[in-house]
Amino acid sequence: MLQLQPMPKVITFDCYGTLVRWHDAVRSAAHAILARRLPEADAQEQAAILADRLREAAVERQKRPQFRDYKSILRSALAEALADAGHTAKPEDGDTLLRVLGRIEPHPEVAAALDRLRARYRLAVISNTDDDLIAGTVAAIGVPLDFVVTAEQAHAYKPDHGLFLHAYKTMGVQKEDTIHVGMGQFTDLKVCHELGIRSVWIDRVGEPPNLAWPPHASLKDLSRLPDLLSPE
């Protein structure tokens, strides 16, 4: 059960998927890339497969010990995903991917929920990304955030504890001063469970819960989050 005592000072959020339409954006980029190679019907049919393979390849690269910026990871992951599908990557493919992912629109309820939360808490994003790549997406959310902490700043990708610990140092808080809100079980709930961080899981797709990393609360989207975090 989610406890509001001690009262949090900062509500931290994963961005991609939790706040913005990450999966739709990746599929859109995959479709645009395939449409240069295939008839429209085939591009539509194969876009989801390419998007899934791209995400898998990117996550695998984030686990490697030598840190690389996220844009480089995305380009190399796309090249691998395209090769798996029988295509050769071109520089313009990576450009298309980064352009689409440079500004991702928020889920419809996000702005209103964050605006309500701002009246009581400071708000922060902790994200596996680069500073410049996420800037347009933060602007698209349309609600001021107090902190945007990225993997580029920490030289660590979730679920590495280093990104969260860097975020707390940057914000000048302890983990007990926060509640983390995220969609990713492996990237976010795993860290929260291991570090003892209060967590809210945003389960947008009806994903089976991993019982090894139970959240303190679960919601289908952010619409009820302000009420959940209200001490009254």
C-alpha positions in Angstrom: 0.0 0.0 0.0 1.2 3.5 -0.9 2.0 5.5 2.3 2.3 9.3 2.0 4.2 9.6 5.3 6.8 10.9 5.2 5.3 13.3 2.8 7.2 13.3 -0.5 8.9 16.5 -1.7 9.3 15.4 -5.3 7.2 13.1 -7.5 9.5 11.5 -10.1 8.4 10.1 -13.4 9.6 7.9 -16.1 8.9 9.7 -19.4 8.8 7.4 -22.4 5.6 5.4 -22.1 4.6 6.7 -18.8 4.0 10.3 -19.8 4.2 10.3 -23.6 3.2 8.0 -26.4 6.6 6.2 -26.8 5.4 3.0 -28.4 3.2 4.9 -30.9 6.2 7.1 -31.8 8.6 4.2 -32.3 6.0 2.4 -34.5 5.5 5.6 -36.5 9.2 6.0 -37.1 9.5 2.3 -38.1 6.7 2.7 -40.6 8.3 5.8 -42.1 11.6 4.0 -42.5 10.0 0.9 -44.0 7.8 2.9 -46.3 10.9 4.0 -48.2 11.6 0.3 -49.0 8.2 -1.5 -49.1 4.7 -1.1 -50.5 2.4 0.7 -48.0 0.5 -2.4 -46.9 3.7 -4.2 -46.2 5.2 -1.3 -44.3 2.1 -1.0 -42.1 2.2 -4.8 -41.4 5.9 -4.9 -40.5 6.2 -1.6 -38.6 5.3 -3.1 -35.2 7.7 -6.0 -35.7 10.6 -3.6 -36.5 9.6 -1.3 -33.6 9.7 -4.2 -31.1 13.1 -5.4 -32.4 14.5 -1.9 -32.2 13.4 -1.5 -28.6 14.9 -4.9 -27.7 18.2 -4.1 -29.4 18.3 -0.7 -27.7 17.7 -2.2 -24.2 20.4 -4.8 -24.8 22.9 -2.0 -25.6 22.0 -0.1 -22.5 23.1 -3.0 -20.4 26.7 -3.0 -21.8 29.3 -1.7 -19.4 30.7 1.1 -21.6 28.3 4.0 -21.6 27.2 5.3 -25.0 24.8 8.2 -25.6 21.2 7.3 -26.4 21.2 8.7 -29.9 24.2 6.4 -30.8 22.4 3.5 -29.2 19.2 4.1 -31.2 21.1 4.4 -34.5 23.0 1.1 -33.9 19.9 -0.7 -32.6 18.0 0.4 -35.7 20.8 -0.9 -38.0 20.6 -4.3 -36.2 16.8 -4.4 -36.4 16.8 -3.5 -40.0 19.4 -6.1 -40.8 17.3 -8.7 -39.0 14.5 -7.8 -41.3 16.7 -8.1 -44.4 17.4 -4.4 -45.0 20.6 -2.3 -44.9 20.4 0.8 -42.7 21.1 4.2 -44.3 22.1 7.4 -42.5 18.6 8.9 -43.3 17.0 6.0 -41.4 18.6 7.1 -38.1 17.8 10.7 -38.9 14.1 9.8 -39.3 14.1 7.9 -36.0 15.7 10.7 -34.1 13.4 13.3 -35.7 10.2 11.3 -34.7 11.5 10.6 -31.2 12.6 14.2 -30.7 9.1 15.3 -30.0 6.6 12.7 -28.6 3.1 13.8 -27.7 1.8 13.1 -24.2 -1.0 10.7 -23.3 -4.3 12.7 -23.2 -4.7 12.8 -19.4 -1.1 13.7 -18.5 -1.1 17.5 -18.7 -4.1 17.9 -16.5 -2.8 15.4 -13.9 0.7 17.0 -13.7 -0.9 20.4 -13.5 -2.8 19.3 -10.4 0.2 17.7 -8.9 2.3 20.9 -9.3 0.1 22.6 -6.8 1.5 20.3 -4.1 4.8 18.8 -5.2 7.8 19.4 -7.3 7.9 17.3 -10.4 10.8 15.5 -12.0 11.6 13.2 -14.9 14.2 10.4 -14.7 14.7 9.1 -18.2 17.0 6.8 -20.2 17.8 9.4 -22.8 20.0 12.4 -23.9 19.3 15.9 -22.8 18.8 17.3 -26.4 16.7 14.3 -27.4 14.1 14.7 -24.6 13.9 18.5 -24.8 11.2 18.6 -27.5 9.2 15.9 -25.7 9.3 17.8 -22.4 8.1 20.9 -24.2 5.2 18.9 -25.8 4.0 17.8 -22.3 3.2 21.5 -21.8 3.6 21.5 -18.0 6.7 22.9 -16.3 9.0 20.3 -14.7 11.3 21.2 -11.9 14.0 18.7 -12.9 14.8 16.6 -16.0 17.5 14.0 -15.2 18.8 11.9 -18.0 21.1 8.9 -18.5 23.4 11.3 -20.3 23.9 13.3 -17.1 24.5 10.2 -14.9 26.3 8.1 -17.5 24.0 5.3 -16.4 20.8 3.7 -17.8 17.9 2.3 -15.7 17.8 -0.2 -14.1 21.3 0.8 -13.0 20.8 2.4 -9.6 23.3 5.2 -10.6 20.7 7.1 -12.6 18.3 7.3 -9.6 21.1 8.2 -7.2 22.4 10.9 -9.5 18.8 12.3 -9.7 18.5 12.5 -5.9 21.8 14.3 -5.7 20.8 16.7 -8.4 17.5 17.4 -6.7 19.0 17.6 -3.2 16.6 15.0 -1.7 16.8 11.5 -0.3 14.9 8.6 -1.7 12.4 8.8 1.2 11.5 12.3 -0.1 10.2 10.9 -3.3 7.6 8.7 -5.0 8.4 7.3 -8.4 5.8 6.8 -11.1 6.7 4.5 -14.0 5.4 2.1 -16.7 8.5 0.0 -17.0 8.7 -3.0 -14.7 12.3 -3.8 -15.5 13.5 -0.3 -15.9 11.7 1.4 -13.0 9.9 -1.0 -10.6 13.0 -3.2 -10.3 15.1 -0.2 -9.1 12.3 1.0 -6.7 12.1 -2.5 -5.1 15.8 -2.8 -4.8 16.4 0.7 -3.3 13.2 0.8 -1.2 11.6 3.7 -3.2 7.9 4.2 -3.0 6.4 3.5 -6.4 3.3 3.7 -8.5 3.0 1.5 -11.6 1.2 2.9 -14.6 0.0 -0.2 -16.4 -1.3 1.2 -19.6 -1.4 -2.1 -21.6 -2.6 -4.7 -19.0 0.8 -6.2 -18.6 1.2 -9.2 -16.3 2.8 -8.0 -13.1 6.2 -9.2 -12.1 5.8 -10.4 -8.6 9.5 -9.9 -7.8 9.1 -6.1 -8.1 5.7 -5.2 -6.7 4.7 -1.5 -6.8 3.0 0.2 -3.8 0.1 1.1 -6.0 -1.1 0.5 -9.6 -3.1 2.7 -12.0 -4.1 2.3 -15.6 -3.1 5.9 -16.4 -2.3 9.2 -14.6 -5.9 10.4 -14.3 -6.3 9.2 -10.7 -2.8 9.9 -9.6 -3.4 13.4 -8.1 -6.2 11.9 -5.9 -3.9 8.9 -4.9 -1.2 11.4 -3.8 -3.5 13.7 -2.0 -3.0 13.6 1.8 -6.6 14.7 2.4 
